[in-house]
Amino acid sequence: MSVVCELWFAFSWLLDQLPKVSPINRATDLSILKQKFESPSPSNPTAKSDLPSIDVFVATADPVKEPTLLTANTILSILAADYPVDKLTCYLSDDAASLLTFEAIAEAASFASVWVPFCRKHRIEPRNPDSYFSLNRDPYKNKLRPDLVRDRRRIKREYDEFKVRINGLPESIRRRSDAFHASEELNASSVEPAVKIPKATWMADGTHWPGTWNIPAADNSRGDHSAIIQVMLKTPLDHPVFGGGGGGAVLDLSEVDVRLPMLVYVSREKRTACNHYRKAGAMNSLLRASAIMSNAPFVLNLDCDHYIYNSQALREGICFMMDRGGDRVCFVQFPQRFEGIDPSDRYANHNTVFFDVNLRALDGLQGPVYVGSGCLFRRIALYGFDPPRAKNHHPLHMPSPDLSISSNTSKFGNSIYLMDSIPVTEYQGRPLADHPSVKNGRPSGALIFQRDPLDASTVAEAINVVSCWFEEKTEWGSRVGWIYGSATEHLVTGYRMHNRGWRSIYCVTKRDAFRGKAPINLTDRLHQVLRWATGSVEIFFSRNNALFASPKMKFLQRVAYLNVSIYPFSSIFLIAYCFLPALCLFSGQFIVQSLDMTFIIYLLVITLTVCLLAILEIRWSGIELEEWWRNEQFWFIGGTSAHLAAILQGLFKAVTRIKIHYTLTSKYAGGGGDDNNDDEFAELYLVKWTWLMVPPLTIILMNLIGLAVGVSRTLYSIIPQWSRLLVGVFFSFWVLAHLYPFAKGLMGRRGKTPTIVFVWSGLIAITISLLWVAIKPPSANSRIGGSFSFA
């Protein structure tokens, strides 16, 4: 068993190490970007921005687990980003079709009229108001203008009032709905007394909310409602509009551009007879609706809890897209950084080894994988086209047999608007043809124009493309857009692009580009890892397995994708290996016949090699030793719990073809069920029992019992075998050291361990004892000193 485990770990180690052979670091020069696209030139004498447009997608699915205040702050950070106002559009996908989210975004649009100019006037960072007003550093340090103190005080007061309005929305909606419902019932009873009126959710204008009602009804539930598109902020002008400074104005904005980017609320249609494909389906709906309404050549997708921390992050991403050869880049992935994590990062939520080692290493191959958020896409790559200069690539402005855009409804759906937008977005996404080496460029100044305002027909077509029947008999979700069929649709989507020959870029900025929330509770973290690992197993048993990749994908990139899909299977061998030290202590036999010098040297060389490689990774990536060790610990914890469950779930789905449903991870930063609700990290100490905790708890107890058995046998033996005991104890302690954060998580706060943990510990300990007695029953004439039996 030991040899089989070692062989698998060697194979897994090779899969992990091979893609790291050529790590690289990249940097951008924003001054050159400004010089090329926003400086006076013969083709651009007014120095208007010639940068391509960007559509930003934000997805939310539950206003309870993903609080509306969190989503509103993310929207505000996007609207305040340092990018040309008329080239930026923000789309919010509300998959819950909640009136609460709708009205919260309307409030955010109103507050943005003072918040965004304040950010531009004083060039503050970050531009998420909640994060800005929570800064621990001096907000007035290095201030650019003397009126910052006064302006900040006024904006803080406006933001506090904004938060009160947001937090009061649930009660406001309930009271309004109750009042309208009472009036509706009164009117109905005067006509027909016996009629029963469904209790609707009412909008402020006195009409029924077309989305999900607080008390669900037919055609108004979370999985059954009409499509909703509302333009919260209209298309801005292409020239600056300066504000005022007198009268009742909150701020002096006489020298500040007060325009706001376009903001659109979208809730796709849902019907019970349709499969909606969770987040991937919502993203594809936004992709089509945005093509009709703004059609930016680049798309940035963010989770509702990931806000823009660096206001120039969009410019840094565009640098790679507009660089020479950038037309072959399908997406630019930014690292995910998190706030609200406990100082010790007990469960490795920062995931620094993945983001600062693995993805940087992949950037030296064909590019990093798509991780689901903080990613800037080339729209044409999402449409399923091959990169330029590929053998089967055809320019979209030229007729070709396989790219008849005007008639290809079987691929993109029955929308002439959508198909006509494709060659336009491909052309606008090209880099400048300012050098002979640029083979697929556009002339300077081609993107300097005023966008047309939206009319009723455009919005009606956008409603059409987000209907639940639009994707029928098309390639959406199979070859076009975000790919369906996996819990980790982001991995499959990125894999398909690399498989067509595109490359991706990893953009690590000096100041974090985006920041978000992560679950600090052990159960929530395990469920998150379970979802990721299950998606990997699903990929392994599908045609998206890297073993079947096309020749367009580089060999080491294929190895990296194979490692992504195969890593959960290590849990089988890891769990077996975790039981080996305990079995050795129980039986008194070690995994090798004798501890000779050859074995010790071999073990020492292997250990030193692994340690030197770890030190090398730490040195070039810049991560801390403690972060590396936390990652090792949680890989161990996840491998003995969530990864094993993922294998079972993935096999079950592969055999039965039954969909697996997942719970949405709560985006609350804290405030669990602890008696101290003011503690920012209260969720860390909350113990929520789950079956995923049983395997690692069994490993801990078995190793502890094995230690007791081994020490007792040695003490009472006629000829004590201390060398074997020490080796067995060392490996057993090594297992326990990796599981220490898990054990600490089960103990709760100040020793308030839940009763269920003691119950399961007792049951597991009794089971282990009975199994050992059944395997090796004590002899009747055995002496305690000769053959000590734990029973």
N, C-alpha and C positions, 0 to 999 in steps of 0.2 A: 504493500500500500504506500509505503514511503517513497519507493522508487517511481511508482506511477505518478504520484503527486509532484515529485521533483521534475520529472520529464515535462509535465504540463506547465509547471511554473517557468521552466527554462524556455518553452515555446512561447508562453505569454510574455515573458520578459523580452524576448527577441522582437515580438510584434510591437511592444511598447518602445523599444530602443531604436529600431531601424529608421522610423520616420524622423528621428532627432539628429540625423547626421549633418544637416546643414541649416542650423537655426540662423535667422537674420533679424536685425532691428531696422526699422524704417523711420524716417523723419520727413516732415513736410516744411515747406517754406511759403507761408501765407503771403509774404510780400510779393513774391513772383506771381501768385494767383491774382492778386490785386492789380499788379502791373499789366498782366495779359488781358484781364477781363473787365476791369473797372477804372482804367486810366484813359485819358484823351488820346485819340489816334485818328488817322484819316478816315477810317470807317466808323469811328465813334467819337465825334468832336465834343459831344456834351458829357462824356465820361459816364454814360448810363451803364448799368450793369449788363454784361453780356453772359453772365453765368446761367447755366441751365436751371430749370425749375425743379423743386423737390416737393413731393407729396409725403406728408408724415401720417402714418397710420397708428392709431392708439386703440387697443382692444380691451374691452371690459365685459364681464359676463355675469357679475353678481354684485349689486350695490351694497350688500351686507358684508360679504367676505372681501370685497374690494371697495372700501369706503369711498363715497363720492368726493369727499374733501381731498383724498389722495389723488384721485383722477383729475380733479379740477386743478390741483397744483401742477400736475404733469402737463396739462393743456396750457397753463399760463407760462411754464418754462419754454414750451415750444413757440408760443406766440411772441415771446421776447427774445428768441434766438437772433444772433448776429448774422443775418442773411437778408438779401434784398426782399423787402416786404411783398412786392408784387410777384416774386418768384417762389413764394412759400405758401402752402395750403395744408391745413390740419384737418384730418378726418377722424372722428371718434366712432368706433363700432360698438354699439350697445347690444350685446347678444341677449340681454335680459329684457329688452324693450321696456325699461323702467321709466316711469314719469319722474321718479326721484333723480335719476341720472340726467334726464333731459333738462329739468329745471335747474339742476346744479351747474350744468354746462352753460345754460343761459345766464346764470349769475356770474360764472367765470368770465363770460364774454363781456359782461357789463363792467366787472372789476378790472378787466384787461385794459380798459380805456385810460386808467390812471397808472396801473402797475407797469405796463410795457413802456410808456414814455418815461416813467421814473427810472427804469433800468437803463434806457438809452441815455438819459441825461447824465446819470452819475456812473455809468459803465460798471454796474455792480455785478458781482458773482457770488454765489449762484443765483440764477433767476427764477428759482422756485421760491415763492414767498415764505412758505413754511420753513424751509431749510435756511433761507437768508435770515429770518428773524430768530432762528434758533442757534446761530453761530456762537461759538464760544470765544472767538477772537474779537478784538476791538473793531466794530464796523466803521469807525471814522478814521482808521489808520490809512494814510496815503490818500485822503479824499481829494478829489479833483476840483470840487466847487465848494465855496463857503456855505452855501445854503443846504448842504446835505443833511445836517442835523435837523433843521426845521422840516425839510421834505420827508425825511425818514420817519419823524414823529407823526406826521400827518398820514403817511401811507400805512404806518403800523395801526393807527386808529381805524383807517378804512378797511384794513385786512381783518382786524378783530370783528368789525361789524359784518364783514363778508362771511367769516366763519360762523357767526351767530345765525346768519340767514341760512347757510348751508345746513348746519346742525338742526335748525328748526323746520327744515323742509318736510320731513316725514310727518310731523304733527300738523303742519299747515295743510298738506295734501289730504290727510285724514279728515280734518275738520271741514275743509272745503267739500270733499266728497260726501261727507255726512249731510251737510247742509243742502247740497244739490239733490241728493238722493231723497231726503225728506220732502223737498219741494216736488220732486218727480212723483213720489208715492202719493202725495196729497192731490196732485192733478189727476193721476190715474184713478184714484179711489172715487173721485167725483164723477168719472165716466163709467167705470166698471169696478165695483168695490172688491170683487174676489180676485182680481188680477195681482200677480206677484211680480214685482219689478226687480231684476238683478241689480245688485249693488255695484255700480260702476265706479271707476276712478275718473275724476273730472279734472280737466285742465283749467287754467285760470280764466280762459275766455268763455267758460260755460259750456264747453263741448266735451263729449266722451273722449278719453285718451284711447287712441287706436292700438296701443301696445298692450302690455300685460297689466291687468287690473290687480289691485291689492287682494281682492277676493276673486280668484280666476273664474272665468266663464267661457262659454264657447266663443271662439274667435278672439278671445282676449286673455290667453294664458301664455306662459313662457314658451311653450312649444307650438303655439297656434295663434298667430296674429298677423296683421297686415304689415307691409313695408312702410318705413317712415324715413323720410329725408328732409332735414330742415337746415337751411343755410343760416347759421347764427351770426356770422360776420361776412359781409358781401365782398366781392372782388375789389381790391384796392386800386387806386390810380397808379400810374407808372411814374409819377413825379412826387417829391416830398410835399407834405401838407403840414404846416407848422401850426401849433396850438396857440392859445392865448395866455395872458399873464395877469389879467386884472379881474375885477368883479368878484364873483363867488368861486373862481377856479380853485381847485385843491392845490395845484402846483403851478409854478411859472414855466410854461411850456412854449414860450415865444420863440425859442431857438431849437426846438425839438420836433422831429417828425412824429406825428401822432397817428399815422396810418397803422392799421392792424392787418395781419395776414387773414386770408379767408378761412373760416371755421365752419365745418359741416358736421352735423349729427346724422348718423346713419344707423338704422336698425333694419336688417334684412327681413324679408318675409319668411315666416315659418308656418308649416302645416304638419299635422300629425302623420300624414301619409308620406312625408319626405324625410330623407336622411340629411341632416344639416352639417355633419362632419366637424363639429366643434370649432376650434379656433381657425383651422385651415379653411373651413367654409366661410367663416366671417372675413378672413383676409382676402379670399378670392372675390367676395362681394364688394369689398372696398376697392380692390384692384380694378374691377369693371366700372363701378360708379365713378371713381376718380378719373378713369380714362375718358368718360363722357364729360365731366365737369371741369377738369383742369389739365389732365393728360401730361403731367410732368414726366420727363424721361427717367427720373430717379425717384425711388420710393424708400423711405426710412420707416422701419416698423419698430414700435416700442410697446412694451407692456404698460398697463395703466399705472404701475408703481415705479416705472423707470423714467426719471425726468432728466432733462438736459442740464448737466452740471457745468459743462464748459460751453459757453454761448457760441464759440467758434468751431464746435465739433463738426457741424455740417460742412463748413469750408474745408476742414482737414480731410474729410471723406471725399469731397469733390476733387481735391488735389489729385488723388490717385485715378479717379475716373477721367479727368481731363489731361492726364499726363500722356506722353508718347507711349503708345501701346495700351493705353487705358481702355480703348474700345473693346478689348478682349477680357476685361474685368467684369465679372457678373455681379459681385457684391464686395463691399468693404465691411468687414466685421470688426466691431469695437469690443474691447474687454468689458465684462460686466463687473461693476463695483457695487458694494452694498453698504447701507447704513443700518444702524440699529442692531448691530451684532454685538454680543457680549465681548468684553475686552479680551478674554482668553480664547475666543472663537472655538468653543468646546466641540462643536460638530462640523468644523471646517467649512462654514458657510461662505467664506471668502473665496474658497476654491482656487487659491492662487497658483497651485501647481498646474492645474489645467489651463488657466488663462495666461499665465506668465511663462510657462515652460512648453506645454504641449502645442498650444496654438501658435506660439512664436516659431517653434520648430517646423510646423506644417507650412508656415509662410515661406520657408525656403524651398518647398516642393511646388505643389499646385495651388496652395493656399489653405487657410483654415476652414474648418467645417462651420456651417451656419448653426448658431446656438439658440436661435429663437427670438432674440430681442437685441436691440442696439445694432442693427444691420442696415446698411445703405445698399439697396438693390438697383441694378439696371433693369428698367421695366421690360425691355425687349428680351432679356434673359429669362425673366419670369414667364414670358409668353411662349417659351419652349423653342426659340430659334437657336441655331448654332452661332458660334462667334464668327466675326469677320475673318476672312482668309482661310476658313475651313473649306475642305474639298466640296462639300455640298451646300455651301453658303451662297445665297443670292441676295444682292442689294434689294432692299424693300421698295425702292423707287423704280425698279426695273421689272418688267414682266418675267415670270419664270413658271415652269410647269407645276412646281410644288408650293408656290407662294402666291396663289391667286386670291389676294386678300378680299376682293369684293364679293367672292362667291364661296369662300371657305367657311360656311356656317357650321359644318360638322365639327370644326375644330374650336371655333370661338363663340358660336351661338348666333342666334338670329338677331343681330343688331348691326345695321349699316354704320351707325355712329361709331361703334366700338371698332369695327374693322378698318374704317377710314382713319381712325386715330393712330393705328399701328405704324405706318410709314412715317408719320409726323414725329412721333416720339422717338423713333430710331434715328432720324436725322438730327433732332435737337440734342440727342445724347452723345453726339460725336465730339471728339476733341478738335481744337483749332487746327486747320491745315496751314500751320505757320512754319513748316519744315519739310524738306523733301522726304524724310523718313516716315512722315504721317501718311499712311495709305488710305485711310478712311475718315477724312476730316471734313470740316465745314468752314466757310469763310468767316472772318471776324465781323461782328456786328449783326449776324443773322438772327440773334435772339433778342434784339432790342425792339420790342413792340408792345403795345397796350393790349392786354387780354380783354376779350369781349365780355361784357356782363352776362350773367346767366339769365336765360329766359325760361318761360314755362315749358316749352317743348324739350329743352335740355334736361330740366329736372324730371320731367315725365319719362324720358328715356332712361335716366339714371334709376328711377323707380322700377322700370321694366327689367333692367339687368340685375337687380338684387332680388327679383322674385324667386321663389323656391323652385319653380319649374324651368328656369332659364338654362340650367346646366344639363338638362336631359338630352341625351344623344349628342353630347359634345365631349371634348377632351379636357374640360376643366377638372382638375383634381387627379387626372391620370397622366397627362403630358403637359398641361398648361397650368400655370399658377402654383400655389402651394399644393403639394401632393397629399392625397388622402390615404387612409388605410393603416396609419401607425399612430401610436401614442406620442411618438417623437416625430411629428410631421416635418419639423424643421431640418432634421438630419437627412431625411429622404429628399427634401426639396433641394438642399445644397448638393447632395450626392448626384442627383440627376443633372444639375448644371455642370459639375466637374466631369461627369460622364460624357457630356456633349463636347468637351474640350475647353470650356471656359476656365479661367483661373480666378481666384479670390485673393484679397489683400487683408492683412491684419494691421489695424491702425491703433497703435498705443500712443496716446497723447500725453504730453507732460502733465497737464491738468486733466483729471479723469473726465472723459466725455459724457458719460451717463452714470447715474447712481440709482439704486433701487432698494427694495426691501427683500429680505430672505427669512424663511421660517427658522426661528431659534429654538422652537420646541422639538424635543426628540422625536415624538410621534409624527408631527408634521414633516420633519426632515426625512424620516424613513419613508413616509408615503411619497414624498417628492422623488427620492432616489428610486423607489419602486416603480414609479411611472416612467422615469428615464430608462431604467434597466429593462422594463417590459418592452418599451419601444425598440430597444436594441435587439432583444430576442426576436421580436416580430420581424425586424429587418433581416436578421440572419435566416429566417425561414421563409423569406420572400424573394422575388426576383430582383430586389434591390441589394441583395448580398454582393459584396465587393468581389467575390469569386467570379461573378458573371459580368464584371465591368467591361466596358468597351476598350479597344486599344487606345482611344483618345485620353484615357486616364493614365497618368504616370504610375509606374510600378510601386514606388514607395507610398504614393497617395492611396493606392489600392490597399496596401498593407495597413495604412492608418485607418481606413474605413473598415477593414476586416477586424481590426482591433476594437473599434467602437462597437461592432455588432457581436463580438465574441467574448468581451470581458466578463459578462455576468456568469458565464459557465465556469469561471475560476472558483466560484463559490463552492461548488461540489468538492473540489480538491482542497480548498481552504478549510472547509468544515472538517473534512477527514483529517487534515493535518493538525487542526486544533485539538482533536481528540487523542492524537498520538502521544503527547507527553503524559496525559492522564492514564492512558492504557499502559504505558511503560511503568508508571509509578504503581499502578494496580498489580501488574504481573511481575515486576522486578526485572524485566527484560528491556534492553535498549534497542533502538532501531538498527544498530550494527552489532555484529557478534562481539567485537572487542574494540576498546578505545585505544588503538595503537597510534603511533606517531604519524603514519601516513594519513589516517582519517583526520587527525587534528590539523595537520598542515593543509590538507584539502579544504577543510571547513574554514580555516583562517584565511586562505587565499580568496575563496569565494566571498567571505564577509568583507574583507578589505576592498575587493573590487567593487562590490555594490556600494560600499561607503564612499569610495573615491568618486564613483559616478554621481552619487547623490550630492557630494560636495561640489563637483563640477557644475551640475545643474543649478545649484544654489548660487554659485559664483556668477555665472553668466546671466542668469535670469533676475538676480537682485532680490529674491525672496529671502525671508528669514528662516533660520533653522527650525524655529518653533512652528512656523507655518508648514514647513515640509513634514514635520513630525505629526502635526494635527491631521494633515492630509493622509498620512500613513495609517493613523489610528482610525479615521472614519472610513477609509477604504476597507479596513478590517471589519469594522462594525457593519457597514453596508453589505460586505461580502458574506457575512454570516447570518444575515437577516433578509434584507430586501432583495438582494440578487437571487437568492434561492427561490423566493416567492415569485420573482419575475420569470425564472425559467419555467416554473409550473404553470403560470398564467400564459406565457408565450406558447408553450406546448399545447395547452388547452385550446387556445384560440386557433393554432395551426391545424389541430385535428378536427375541432367541432365547427370552426368558422363562426363562432359566437362572439359578438363584440364585448369588450371589457370596458366597464364604465369606471371613471375616476372622479374623485372629489376634488373640487377646486381648492388650491392652497390658500389659506387665509393670508391677507396682506397686512394684518395688524402688526405693528412693531412691538407691542407689549400689551399689558393689561389682561393677563390671564385670570385664572380662578384663584389666585393667591389672595391672602387676607390683606396684603399691602398693594392695592391697586395703583398706587402712585409710582411703583417701581417700574422703571423702563424695561427691565428684563424679567418681569414677572412670568412671562410665558416660558422662560428657560427652566423654571423650577416646577412647572405644572406637569404632573405625570398623567398621561392619558394612555391607558392600557391598550395594546394592540397585539395580535398574534405574531407580528413580526419580532416581538421581543423574546419569544420563547426559545429559539435556537441559541442566540448569544447568552441568555441566562442559563441555559443548560450547559453550555461550554464553560461558563464561569464556575458553576457549582461542581461540575465533574472534575475540573482541574483543582479546585479547593479540596474536594474530598480525596482526590488522588494524592495531593500533597500530604494530607493527614495520614493516609494509608502508607505512603512511601516512608515518611519520617518514622512512623510507629514501627514498621517492619524492620527498618535499619536499627533503630534503638534496641529492639528486643531480639535481634538476630544473634546467633552464636558467633558468626564471623560477619561483622557489618561490612556492607559494600558501599562505602562512602562515595567513591568516585562515580558510581552509577547514579547514586541518589543526587549528587550535586549536578550532574548533567541533566537529569530528569527535572530537577527543581528549576534549573536555569531556563529550560525551554518552556516549562509551565508558567513561570513568572513572565516570560516574554509574551506569551499569549495573554495573560492577565493584564500586562501593561498596555497592550493595544486596546483592550476592552475597558480600560479604566474610565474614559468619558461616559461610556454606556452605563456602567455601574453607578457612577456619580449622578447620572440623569435619573436613575430609578429611585434614588434616595430622597428626591425632592429637596425642600428647603428646611434647614435646621433639623435634619433627621426625621422629618414628617413623611416617612415612607408609607405609601398606601398599603392597605391590608392585602390587596390582591397580589402584590409582589411577594409578600411573605407566604401566601397560600401557594402560589406557583413554585416558589423556591422549595417549600416543604414537599410538595408533590414530586418535583423533579428529583430531589435528594432521596426520597423514599424509593422512587422508581430505579434510580441508579444502584442503590444498595441491594434491592431485591434482584436486579439483573446480575450483579456481581455474585451474589449467593447462588443464583441458579447456574451461572457459568462455572464457578469454582466453589462448590459447597465445602464447608469445613469438615475435616475428618474427625472421627470420634476420639481417636487416641492421639490427636495432634497436640503438641506442646505449644504454649504461647510463644516461647522464645524461639522455637524452630520454624513454625509456619504461622505467623500472625495473620489472622483473618479479620478484616474490617467488620464483618457481620458480628 
